[in-house]
Amino acid sequence: MTTIKVDKITPGSGTTTTLGDSGDTFTIPAGVTFTNSGSTNMGDQITYCSTTKSASFTAVANKGYFINTSDASPFLNYAVTVASGTLYSVGGTGNAYFLDGSRNMALTLLKGRTYRFTQSDNTNDSHPLIISTSNSTTLSTFLAGMVSSGITYYLDGSSNHTDYHNTTTFNAATTRYIEFQPQTTGTFYFGCYIHGVQMGGAITSQELTVTLPSSPTVGTEMIIIDSSGSASTNNIVIGRGGSKIKGLCACATLKTDRVGVRLIYSDASQGWVTITSANETAPVMDQTLYVTATGGTETTSGDYRIHTFYSDGNFIVSCAGTPSGSTAVDYLVVAGGGAGGSNIGGGGGAGGFRESSGTSSGSYTASPLGACVSSLTLTAQTYPITVGGGGTATPGPGAQPAGGSGSNSIFSTITSAGGGGGGNPQNGSATSGGSGGGGRTCDPASSNPIAGGSGNTPPVTPPQGSNGGTGATSARSGGGGGATAVGANGSGSCSGDGGAGATTNISASPVAYAGGGGGGGFTCYSTAGTGGTGGGGNGGQGPASPAGSNGTANRGGGSGGGGSASGVAGTGGSGVVIIRYKYQN
């Protein structure tokens, strides 16, 4: 045996050193450690996984992974059979779908991949499978959510949903399947067209996610490569595994075909960073961030967070988000409602109502006033919130001014105007505002009607409210305007009803806001008006119940006008500010 002892081997010329000749064998004894002393070429630390990954997984330190981003139509084929098994949602047992022989009620599928559910086995007879967005155990509701995008049908050849779901044509076919390619991430459900979701289960659609090791050490490396060249269509999400990526507490997304990214863990401050050779450009990693904020009363609805301000406060945005997460907030801003007039006075006008369309945070059902109104894009800063109070009433008897106007509510660039006060027959004409106050009754000797206050003052588009109703002779006052309807005129033997407010689902359930107050009445001559939907107060009916009702707090309703015999109007309802945005996926 020949022994060579040297401290360093330096090439005689150039930069390459060759050990041995072709066919030679070099034996490395057990226990020998190779140390890389500062080289920028760290390839000796990485070993590659020999199997291409085609589903989400958690990576192992110092590994390289090839990711299959192609669809391969079908990406996966489930052989469906029907047998007695656990029923989804309702429990108990009955006919149920088995996928590849297993009763699986919680599937995880990748967005953009095609999944085939083959029902050729005769146990599927009379059980055609569908995909729905509803998990209702009421069959009609489950069918109403049936997905049509990304769905194809096959009955011994290309088919359609009508034939596939007809048990006669379905049962007659030999080869039959449905293919589903999720177009979005989210939750879907599979079940039987005839017997409902109970036979199936839930489907979670997600991007293929590579979750980084949860406890990396400095120098830990990862390599992730799109080996099939479809990352632009079927993205690769890099889950941060509890560490930062490029200094942010956010996952990253690879969206370039054939992209390869090399990551090294630097420290707790910066976390995982990309490394490249001197002549390479770092691959683009789109880091997914969502709007992050605090303030008000916070609730959630699915992937959306809702902040409700019942009084003044601060909406503190700590992260403005990114396009792959969320960057905008939807809003509802309702001002304080006006107070009605006293002593057969007009109803108070509703506070101004302004909202966005809701399309940035779940496409909930907004009011007609929100149609085509853009959400707000914010920056990381503190936004003061002003919630307007309701207007206060003036004393009942004598020559009194109109009821007090409500106060404005403000969020960022959105200001809703306080509702106008209802008119007082002795002296004060109705005032204008978000919605106008109802007009006062006029002296019986005069035949001229008294107009209500103007709504949408100052003017915005779409309008934030409506005009108040007109007052008439013989103790007939007008109703206050509402968000979507004018206050009714006093006429016949009735004072006017308040105008209707607007209903929105921004808080995850339908709630009406900004109804106008009803005009005050006098038993001998007129019946008091009713408050409009959305918190409008009823008018007082004198002399038995002369006081007008308050507008509903935090709904921006106008108060009812006071009835005769010194009837005092109610107080307008305070406003509210609601902010909603996507905070996760």
C-alpha positions in Angstrom: 0.0 0.0 0.0 1.2 3.5 -0.9 0.6 6.3 1.5 0.6 9.9 0.4 0.5 12.6 3.0 0.0 16.2 1.8 -1.7 19.3 3.2 -2.8 20.8 -0.1 -3.0 19.7 -3.8 -2.6 22.5 -6.3 -3.0 22.0 -10.0 0.2 22.3 -12.0 -1.5 24.4 -14.6 -5.1 25.7 -15.0 -7.7 25.1 -12.3 -8.4 21.4 -12.7 -6.9 18.5 -10.7 -7.4 14.9 -12.0 -7.2 12.0 -9.5 -6.4 8.6 -11.2 -7.3 7.2 -14.6 -10.5 5.8 -16.1 -11.3 2.5 -14.4 -9.5 3.3 -11.1 -11.4 2.8 -7.8 -10.9 5.1 -4.8 -12.1 3.8 -1.5 -13.2 6.3 1.2 -12.9 4.7 4.7 -15.9 5.0 7.0 -15.9 8.0 9.3 -14.2 10.4 6.9 -15.8 13.8 6.9 -15.6 16.2 3.9 -15.8 19.9 4.8 -16.7 22.7 2.4 -14.7 25.7 3.6 -16.6 28.7 2.2 -17.0 27.6 -1.4 -20.0 29.2 -3.2 -20.6 25.9 -5.0 -22.6 24.0 -2.4 -23.8 21.3 -4.7 -22.1 18.6 -2.7 -24.7 19.1 0.1 -27.7 18.3 -2.1 -29.1 14.9 -3.0 -32.0 14.7 -5.4 -35.2 12.8 -4.8 -35.4 10.2 -7.6 -39.2 10.3 -7.8 -40.9 13.3 -9.5 -43.4 14.8 -7.1 -47.0 15.2 -8.2 -48.7 16.1 -4.9 -48.2 18.5 -2.1 -45.5 17.4 0.4 -43.1 18.5 3.1 -39.5 18.8 1.9 -36.5 17.3 3.7 -33.4 19.4 4.4 -30.6 19.4 1.7 -32.8 17.7 -0.9 -33.6 18.6 -4.5 -37.0 17.9 -5.9 -38.5 17.7 -9.5 -42.1 18.8 -9.6 -44.6 17.5 -12.1 -46.8 20.5 -13.0 -48.4 19.0 -16.1 -52.0 17.8 -16.3 -51.5 14.6 -18.3 -55.3 14.3 -18.7 -56.2 12.5 -16.6 -53.8 13.4 -13.9 -55.5 10.8 -11.7 -58.2 8.2 -12.3 -60.5 7.1 -9.5 -62.3 3.8 -10.0 -65.7 4.4 -8.5 -67.9 1.6 -7.0 -71.0 1.8 -4.8 -71.4 -0.2 -1.6 -72.8 0.2 1.9 -70.7 2.7 3.8 -70.7 5.7 6.0 -72.9 8.5 4.7 -71.3 12.0 4.4 -72.6 14.8 6.7 -75.7 12.9 7.9 -73.9 9.9 9.4 -75.2 6.4 9.5 -74.8 3.9 6.7 -76.2 3.5 3.2 -75.2 3.4 -0.4 -72.0 5.3 -0.8 -69.2 5.9 -3.3 -65.9 4.1 -2.8 -62.9 5.4 -4.7 -60.3 2.8 -5.6 -61.9 0.5 -3.0 -61.8 3.1 -0.1 -64.6 5.2 1.4 -62.8 8.5 1.0 -65.0 11.5 2.1 -62.1 14.1 2.0 -60.3 14.4 -1.3 -57.5 16.8 -1.9 -57.1 17.7 -5.6 -54.7 20.1 -7.4 -56.1 23.1 -9.3 -55.6 22.8 -13.0 -55.2 19.0 -13.0 -57.9 16.7 -14.5 -59.4 14.0 -12.3 -61.4 11.2 -13.8 -64.1 9.4 -11.8 -64.8 6.2 -13.7 -68.2 4.7 -13.0 -68.1 1.7 -15.4 -68.6 -0.8 -12.6 -72.3 -1.9 -12.6 -72.7 -1.1 -8.9 -72.9 2.6 -10.1 -76.1 2.0 -12.0 -78.6 4.8 -11.1 -75.9 6.7 -9.2 -74.5 9.3 -11.7 -71.8 11.4 -10.0 -71.7 15.2 -10.0 -69.5 18.0 -8.5 -71.2 20.8 -6.6 -70.3 23.9 -4.7 -73.0 23.0 -2.1 -72.9 20.5 0.7 -76.6 20.8 1.4 -78.4 17.5 2.2 -81.4 19.0 0.5 -81.1 17.5 -3.0 -82.5 20.5 -4.9 -80.0 22.8 -3.2 -77.1 20.4 -3.8 -78.1 20.2 -7.5 -78.4 24.0 -7.7 -74.7 24.2 -6.9 -73.6 21.8 -9.7 -70.3 22.8 -11.3 -70.3 23.3 -15.1 -66.9 24.8 -15.6 -64.1 22.3 -16.0 -66.4 19.3 -16.3 -66.7 16.8 -19.1 -68.9 13.6 -19.4 -68.3 10.3 -21.2 -70.9 7.6 -22.0 -69.3 5.2 -24.5 -68.1 8.5 -26.1 -68.3 12.2 -25.5 -71.6 13.1 -23.7 -73.2 15.9 -21.7 -74.7 16.4 -18.3 -78.3 15.8 -19.4 -77.6 12.3 -20.7 -75.1 11.4 -18.0 -77.6 12.3 -15.3 -80.5 10.5 -17.0 -80.5 7.0 -15.4 -81.8 5.4 -18.6 -78.9 6.5 -20.8 -76.4 6.3 -17.9 -77.3 2.7 -17.1 -77.2 1.6 -20.7 -73.6 2.7 -21.2 -70.6 0.4 -20.8 -67.8 2.9 -20.3 -68.8 6.0 -18.3 -66.9 8.6 -16.5 -66.9 12.2 -15.4 -63.7 14.4 -15.6 -63.2 17.3 -13.3 -60.5 19.9 -13.6 -60.8 22.4 -10.7 -60.5 25.9 -12.0 -60.0 27.6 -8.7 -58.7 26.7 -5.3 -61.4 26.2 -2.7 -64.0 23.6 -1.5 -66.2 21.5 -3.7 -68.4 18.4 -3.0 -69.1 15.2 -4.9 -72.3 13.2 -4.7 -75.0 11.5 -6.5 -77.4 13.3 -8.9 -80.2 11.1 -7.7 -79.4 10.6 -4.0 -77.4 13.7 -3.0 -74.1 14.6 -1.3 -74.5 11.9 1.4 -73.0 9.3 -1.0 -69.9 11.4 -1.6 -67.9 13.8 0.4 -65.7 17.0 0.3 -63.1 18.1 -2.2 -60.4 20.6 -1.3 -58.8 22.1 -4.4 -55.3 23.6 -3.8 -52.1 24.5 -5.6 -49.2 22.0 -5.3 -47.4 23.1 -2.2 -43.8 22.3 -1.2 -43.6 23.0 2.5 -40.0 23.8 3.6 -38.5 22.0 6.7 -39.9 23.4 9.9 -36.6 23.6 11.9 -33.8 24.5 9.4 -30.3 25.4 10.5 -28.1 28.0 8.9 -26.8 26.6 5.6 -29.7 24.2 5.0 -30.4 24.1 1.3 -33.3 23.2 -1.0 -33.7 23.0 -4.8 -37.1 23.0 -6.4 -37.5 22.5 -10.1 -40.5 22.5 -12.5 -39.5 19.4 -14.5 -42.6 19.3 -16.8 -42.8 23.0 -17.7 -46.3 24.0 -16.7 -45.7 26.2 -13.6 -47.2 29.2 -15.3 -50.6 27.4 -15.5 -50.2 25.1 -12.4 -48.2 27.1 -9.9 -45.9 25.7 -7.3 -46.4 27.2 -3.9 -43.4 27.2 -1.5 -44.8 26.9 2.0 -42.5 28.7 4.5 -42.9 26.0 7.2 -42.8 28.5 10.0 -39.7 30.4 8.8 -39.5 33.6 6.8 -38.8 33.6 3.0 -36.7 36.6 1.9 -37.4 38.3 5.2 -41.2 38.1 5.0 -43.7 35.9 6.9 -45.2 34.8 3.6 -45.2 31.8 1.3 -43.8 32.1 -2.2 -45.2 31.0 -5.6 -43.3 29.8 -8.7 -45.1 30.8 -11.8 -42.5 30.5 -14.6 -42.3 27.4 -16.8 -39.2 25.3 -16.2 -38.3 27.5 -13.3 -35.7 26.2 -10.8 -35.0 27.8 -7.5 -32.2 27.2 -5.0 -32.9 28.3 -1.4 -30.5 28.5 1.5 -31.5 29.2 5.1 -29.6 32.3 6.3 -30.9 33.2 9.7 -34.1 33.9 11.6 -34.3 37.4 10.4 -34.3 36.7 6.7 -35.1 33.0 6.7 -34.8 31.3 3.3 -33.1 33.3 0.5 -32.3 32.5 -3.1 -28.8 31.8 -4.2 -27.4 31.9 -7.8 -24.2 31.7 -9.6 -22.5 35.0 -10.6 -23.9 34.9 -14.2 -27.5 33.8 -13.2 -30.6 35.9 -12.5 -32.5 34.9 -9.4 -35.8 33.2 -10.3 -39.0 35.2 -9.6 -40.8 34.0 -6.5 -44.2 35.7 -6.1 -44.7 35.9 -2.3 -48.3 35.7 -1.3 -49.4 38.3 1.2 -52.8 39.2 2.4 -54.1 42.4 3.9 -53.5 42.3 7.6 -55.1 44.8 9.9 -56.6 45.4 13.4 -59.3 47.6 14.8 -63.0 47.5 15.7 -64.9 44.3 16.3 -63.3 41.6 14.3 -65.1 38.5 12.9 -64.4 36.1 10.0 -66.5 34.5 7.3 -64.6 31.8 5.6 -61.4 33.3 4.1 -62.6 36.9 4.8 -62.1 39.1 7.8 -64.6 41.7 8.8 -64.0 44.8 11.0 -67.1 46.5 12.4 -66.7 50.0 13.9 -69.7 51.0 16.1 -67.9 54.1 17.3 -64.8 56.1 16.4 -61.5 54.1 16.3 -58.5 53.3 14.2 -58.2 50.7 11.3 -54.5 49.8 11.5 -53.1 48.2 8.4 -49.8 46.4 9.0 -49.6 44.7 5.6 -51.1 45.9 2.3 -50.9 42.5 0.7 -49.8 41.3 -2.8 -51.8 40.6 -5.9 -51.5 36.8 -5.4 -53.1 37.2 -2.0 -55.2 40.3 -1.5 -54.6 44.0 -1.9 -58.0 45.7 -1.5 -60.8 46.1 1.0 -64.5 46.4 0.6 -66.4 48.8 2.8 -69.7 50.0 4.1 -69.9 53.6 5.5 -73.2 54.7 7.0 -73.6 58.1 8.6 -75.8 59.1 11.5 -79.5 59.5 10.8 -81.3 62.8 11.2 -83.9 63.5 13.9 -87.5 64.1 13.0 -89.3 67.4 13.6 -91.4 67.8 16.7 -95.1 68.5 17.0 -96.4 66.7 13.8 -93.0 67.1 12.3 -91.4 65.4 9.3 -89.4 62.2 9.7 -85.7 62.3 10.0 -83.6 61.5 6.9 -81.3 58.5 6.9 -77.6 58.8 7.1 -75.7 58.6 3.9 -75.1 55.0 2.7 -72.0 54.2 0.7 -70.5 50.8 -0.1 -68.3 49.0 -2.6 -69.5 46.1 -4.8 -68.0 43.3 -2.7 -66.1 41.6 -5.6 -62.7 42.0 -3.8 -63.8 40.0 -0.8 -65.9 37.0 -1.8 -68.5 38.6 -4.1 -71.1 38.7 -1.4 -74.5 40.3 -2.3 -74.1 44.0 -1.9 -77.0 46.5 -2.2 -77.8 48.1 -5.6 -76.0 51.2 -4.5 -72.7 49.2 -4.4 -72.9 48.0 -8.0 -69.7 48.7 -10.0 -68.2 50.7 -7.1 -64.5 49.8 -6.7 -63.0 48.6 -3.5 -60.1 50.5 -1.8 -56.5 49.7 -2.1 -54.7 50.7 1.1 -51.1 51.2 2.3 -49.6 50.0 5.6 -50.7 52.9 7.9 -53.3 53.9 10.4 -56.7 55.0 9.1 -58.8 57.0 11.6 -62.5 55.9 11.6 -65.3 58.3 12.3 -68.7 56.9 13.1 -71.4 59.6 12.9 -73.9 60.1 15.7 -77.6 60.5 15.2 -79.2 63.9 15.2 -81.0 65.1 18.3 -84.6 66.4 18.5 -85.8 69.9 19.4 -88.4 70.5 22.1 -92.0 69.9 21.2 -94.2 73.0 21.5 -93.7 76.4 20.0 -91.6 77.8 17.2 -88.8 75.3 17.0 -86.2 74.7 14.3 -86.1 71.4 12.4 -84.7 68.2 13.9 -81.0 68.0 14.2 -78.9 66.5 11.4 -76.9 63.4 11.8 -73.1 63.5 11.7 -70.8 62.2 9.0 -69.1 58.8 9.0 -65.6 58.6 7.4 -63.2 55.9 6.3 -60.2 56.8 4.1 -61.5 58.7 1.1 -65.1 57.8 1.7 -67.4 60.2 3.6 -71.1 59.6 4.1 -73.1 62.6 5.0 -75.3 62.8 8.1 -79.1 62.6 7.5 -81.2 65.7 7.3 -83.5 66.8 10.1 -87.3 66.6 9.7 -89.2 69.9 9.5 -91.1 71.5 12.4 -94.5 73.0 11.4 -94.1 76.0 13.6 -90.9 77.3 12.2 -88.2 74.9 10.8 -88.1 73.6 7.3 -86.5 70.2 6.7 -82.8 70.1 6.0 -80.7 68.2 3.4 -78.1 65.5 4.0 -77.2 62.0 3.1 -81.0 61.6 2.8 -83.3 64.6 3.3 -85.6 65.1 6.2 -89.4 64.9 5.7 -91.2 68.2 5.0 -93.3 69.8 7.7 -97.0 70.2 7.5 -98.1 73.7 6.5 -100.7 76.1 7.8 -104.2 75.0 6.9 -104.8 78.4 5.4 -102.1 77.8 2.9 -102.4 75.3 0.0 -98.7 75.2 -0.8 -97.0 71.9 0.1 -93.8 72.1 2.0 -90.9 70.2 0.4 -88.7 67.9 2.2 -84.9 68.2 2.4 -82.7 67.0 -0.5 -80.9 63.7 -0.3 -77.4 62.9 -1.7 -76.1 66.2 -0.3 -73.2 66.7 -1.0 -73.6 64.8 -4.3 -71.7 61.5 -4.9 -72.0 58.8 -7.5 -73.9 56.5 -7.0 -76.2 58.6 -4.8 -75.9 58.0 -1.0 -79.5 58.7 -0.2 -82.9 60.1 -1.3 -85.1 63.2 -0.8 -87.5 63.6 2.0 -91.2 63.5 1.4 -93.4 66.6 1.0 -95.6 67.9 3.8 -99.3 68.8 3.2 -102.1 70.7 5.0 -104.0 69.5 8.0 -101.2 67.9 10.0 -99.8 65.7 7.3 -96.0 65.7 7.4 -93.5 64.0 5.0 -91.4 60.9 5.7 -87.6 61.1 5.8 -85.7 59.9 2.8 -84.0 56.5 2.8 -80.9 55.0 1.1 -82.9 53.6 -1.8 -86.3 55.4 -1.8 -87.7 58.9 -1.2 -89.8 59.6 1.8 -93.5 59.4 1.2 -95.5 62.6 0.9 -98.1 63.5 3.5 -101.5 63.1 1.9 -105.1 62.1 2.5 -105.3 61.2 6.2 -101.7 60.0 6.5 -98.3 61.4 7.2 -95.6 60.0 5.0 -93.7 56.8 5.6 -89.9 56.8 5.7 -88.0 55.8 2.6 -86.6 52.3 2.4 -83.0 51.7 3.3 -80.5 49.3 1.6 -79.6 45.7 2.4 -76.1 44.3 2.2 -74.3 41.0 3.1 -71.0 42.6 3.9 -71.2 41.3 7.5 -71.9 37.7 6.2 -75.7 38.0 6.6 -78.3 40.3 5.1 -78.7 43.5 7.2 -80.7 46.7 6.2 -79.3 50.1 6.9 -80.3 53.8 6.4 -84.1 53.8 6.5 -85.9 57.1 6.8 -88.1 58.1 9.7 -91.9 58.3 9.5 -93.7 61.6 9.7 -95.5 62.5 13.0 -99.3 62.3 13.1 -102.3 63.8 14.9 -105.2 61.5 15.8 -107.9 63.9 14.7 -106.4 64.6 11.3 -103.7 62.1 10.3 -102.1 58.7 11.0 -98.3 58.8 11.7 -95.9 57.4 9.1 -94.0 54.2 9.5 -90.2 54.1 9.5 -88.4 52.7 6.5 -86.7 49.4 6.5 -83.1 49.8 7.7 -83.7 51.4 11.1 -86.1 54.2 10.4 -88.2 55.2 13.5 -92.0 55.4 13.4 -93.7 58.8 13.7 -95.4 59.7 17.0 -99.2 59.5 17.1 -100.7 62.2 19.3 -102.1 62.8 21.7 -102.0 59.3 23.1 -98.4 58.4 22.0 -96.9 61.7 20.7 -93.2 60.8 20.9 -91.5 59.7 17.7 -89.3 56.6 17.8 -85.6 56.7 17.7 -83.7 55.5 14.6 -81.9 52.2 15.2 -78.4 52.6 16.6 -75.6 51.7 14.2 -78.0 51.5 11.3 -78.1 55.1 10.4 -81.9 55.3 10.5 -83.8 58.6 10.7 -86.0 59.1 13.7 -89.8 59.4 13.6 -91.3 62.9 13.8 -93.1 63.8 16.9 -96.9 63.7 17.1 -99.2 66.5 18.1 -99.8 67.7 21.7 -96.1 68.7 22.2 -94.8 65.4 20.7 -91.0 65.3 20.6 -89.2 63.5 17.8 -86.8 60.6 18.5 -83.0 60.7 18.1 -81.5 59.6 14.9 -79.7 56.3 14.8 -75.9 56.3 14.9 -73.9 55.2 11.9 -71.4 52.3 11.3 -68.3 51.5 9.3 -67.6 47.9 8.1 -64.5 46.8 6.3 -64.0 43.4 4.8 -61.0 41.8 3.0 -59.5 38.4 2.2 -57.0 37.4 4.9 -56.1 33.8 3.9 -56.6 31.1 1.3 
